[in-house]
């Protein structure tokens, strides 16, 4: 799960998609391995092997495992988050919820992306985990975008004036996270995208002006 660039906070202040083909390949391999085994279960040597590099070659691009994780998460946010934008602009109002519905549908076709988020977000609750700042920034940025979306929609008359902005934002994020966890736990045993679409429709019936 990602969010439009206007509301993202990077961990290093550097564009994670920059770099050569080898660097990009390393990031994509790292994301797959972190998704499958978590941060603690993935070694730099494993990433190097799967990426077709020597460990020294990988460390030339990323001097430590923490640096690799940070760059991989930024790369994911950059490549995934822009898909929510329309002509480079973050959707607001109910359009933001439509964009999230589309994101859930795309993620349902890529369980490794969902597994990466669920695995790392659970690990990163530990303040000592190297992705702890990432998960905090993730929720801060997602909350900022959805709050702006609902407040804009309320000002434009798309939402009822009494819409509880904070509650709606928290419920939406909780629904996305909860559906992802249940979907993985049941072996992708239900239509996650359809369930989220129904959730959005239920909120629209309640709060749409």
Phi, psi and omega in degrees: 000133180226191184203162184302150187298331182299336185249007182271149172241118178277158182277337183238350184076015183243143178290112188288342182277352181289157177124177184271181184298321181296318180297316179297319179298319178299316182297318181293319177295317180299319179299317180297317182288320176298324179294320184282322190237356184078173181293313185290334181269004181243133179252157176299323180298320178297315180298315181299315181299312182291334180272356179076029180237160168285160178298323177296323179294321177293317182292343174294323179275323185226105190290350180206167177295323177297316179297323178295315179298314180301313181294322180295319179293320178295320179299317179296315181298320181292313185286325182275321186296326182294340179292341178279344186275155176241113184054039177079008183240139179292131176291144180233173184067207179295340177300330177296322179288326174297320179296320178294322177299318177295323179295317179298320179297319178294319180294330179296338178270357182224075184301335180296325178294317179296316181297321178302311182295314183296317182294309184289325181294326177291314178299321189284359173296335177288119181303339180276351182287141182294344178263009183299315178296324178300313183293324176295314179296323179302308182289324177299316183288318178296318178297318180298316181295310182294325177297314177298322181296315182289318179297320176298314180297324178292320178293330181271359179083014177278329180249154174298147181300333183267015179300125179281096189303306184299317180296315180298319179296313181296318180296322181294314179295317180297322179295316178299312181296315182296319178296320180298316180296314180295322181297316178292318183296330181265012181066041182058044189275006176210169182275095184298319181296320180293321179296320179291322177301319179294323176299312180299317179298323179294323177290325177294320178297329182275319192244356179287133183288000000 
